[in-house]
Amino acid sequence: MDVLTVSQASKYCRVSPKTIINWIEAGHIKSYKTVGGHRRIKKEDLDRFLRESGMPAFEKTAEETKKKILVVDDDKIIVETIVQSLEEDEYGYELISASDGFEAGIQVSHFKPDLMILDIMMPDINGYEVCKRIKTDPETKDTKIVVLSAYLDEESYKKMKEYGADACFSKPLPLPQLKQEVAELLGLKG
């Protein structure tokens, strides 16, 4: 089941996000809210509304294909902050998260993210090892990796780069720089 953000629905329908919100508030489209208060729309409900209204549904062009991002951190607040921040971006990322190394491994093979935001200090996982595995596996070697660490000294920064990290950030997170870096690594910004 496809679920869209207001921004994604607006791009899909070629209307403004405000128009989507107006349609929701007028009862034309069913939606629900996440715990964080963000609206979500089932694609099938949106398609039904478009059909019944005689409006065209636009197919996505190649450049509109959503980039997939996997956020891996055992701190739920950090995960939620990053996910919400990236959801607000204009690029309509497809985001999922994992809270441990085992779950991250499953998600990498099934979800096949274009980019991974990875905390290197988690209870059951060595971030360096994950980075190395992803970058040496022919299936996942093109996955961009942004590393987060509360303890990012020069030595660990150098080590992460050696293991294949594309970018490294210290916690607390500088969200504007993180968003900029993610867009650049995914080739969405010059």
N, C-alpha and C positions, 0 to 999 in steps of 0.2 A: 504494500500500500504506500503510495507516494503522499507525503505530507509537505505542504509548502508554507513558507513564511509569507507575510504580507508583501514583502519586497519581491520574492520569487513569483507570487501570484500576479503582481502588477506587471512584471516583465513578460510573463506567459500570456497575459491578456493584452499587452501593449497599452496599459492605462496607468495612471499614477497610483501610488500606494494609498492616497487619500480616497480615490474612487473605490478601491477594494474595501477599505474600512467603511465607507458609506454603504456599499452593497451588503456588507455583513450586518451593520447596524439597522438597515432597512429590512433585514430578514431574508434577503435574496440568496445569500450563501451561508451555509452552516460553518461554524468555526468553533474552536475551543481555545482555552488559554493555558499556557504552561504555568508551572509553579512560579516562574519569574514574571508572569503577567504578559507574556508575548503570545500573540494570536497565531494559530496554526489552522490551515485549511486542507482538508483532504482533496487531492487532485480530482478524484471522481466526483465530488460535490461541485467543484468549480466547473468541471467539464459539463455536468448536467445543467448547471445554470446557463452556461454559454449556449448549449444546444437549445434549451427552452426559450432563450432570449433571441435566438437566431443570430448569435454573434459567432464569428470564426474563432477557432482555437488555433493558435499559431504553433507550428512545429519549431522546435529549437534549432537554431543554426549551429554549425560546428563551434563557432567562437562563443556561443552561449552555453555550451556544455559545462555543467557544474564541476568545479575542481573539488576533489575529496580531501578532507583534512581529518586526521586522527589526533586527538589530544590525549596524551598519556601522563597522568599524574595521580598520586594516591590522595591528594588534597582536593576534596570535592569542591571547595569554594574557589580554588584556583581554576579548576576545570570549568566550572560554571561561568566564572569571570571571562575566561578566554573565549569560550563558546559564544556567550552573549555578545561579546565585543566583535567577534568575527561575523556573527549573524547580522550585525548592524551594517556591515560593509556592503557596498553596492554590487559585489561580485557574485552573490548568491551561492556561497560555498555550501557543500554538503558536509555536515560535521557529525562525527561520532566521537565518543570518548571511551577510554579504558582506564581502570583504576589500579591495574597491576600488570606485571610482565606477561603472565599467562594469557590474560584477556587481550593484551596488546598483540601478542603473537597470532592469536586467532583472527583478530580484526585485520591485521596486515595481510593475511592470506585470503580472507573473504572479501573485505571491503576494498582492498587494493588502493590505499590512499596515494594521492599525488604528493602530499606533504604530511609530515608527522611532527607534532610538537611534543617533545619528550623530556620529562624530568629525569635527570640522571641519578638522583638519590632516592630510590624507592626500596621498601623492605625486601621484596623478593626478586629484585632485578638489578643488574649492573648495566647502567645506561651506555657505558662504553661498549660493552659486549653486544647490546642490541643494535647500536649504531653500526658496528663492524659487520654484524650478520646481515643487516639490511643492505649495506653498501657492497658486500661481496657476493650476494645472491643475484644471479642474472635476472631473476624475475622481479626483484625489488630495487635493484641498484640505482634506478633513476628517481626513486622516492627522495624528495628533499627532506632534510631533517633539521629542525630548529631545536636546540638543546636549551633547557632551563636548569638553573642550578642556584641554590642559595649560597653555595661555596665556590664561586667561579674565580679562582685565582689564575695567574698566568700559566701555571703548570697544567691545570685541568683544562684550560682553554686550548692550549697547544695539543694536549692529548685528544680532546674531542675532535679537533680539526684533523689530526692524524687518522682518527677512526672514521672520518667521513662526514662529520657534522657540517652542514652548509652555513649555519649561523648559531651563535651562542648568546644567551641573555642571562643576566643575574636576576634573582628575585630580591626585592619585590619587582614585579614586572613593569617595564615601561610600555604600556599597551599601544600607544600611538606608533612607537618604533617597531613593535612586534607586528602590528597590522601592516605597516609599510614593507617590512622585510618579507612577510608572507606573500603579499601581492607581487613583490619583485621576483622572489624565488619561483613563483608560479607563472611568471612571464606576463602578468596582467598590468604591470607598470614598468616604465623605462628606467 
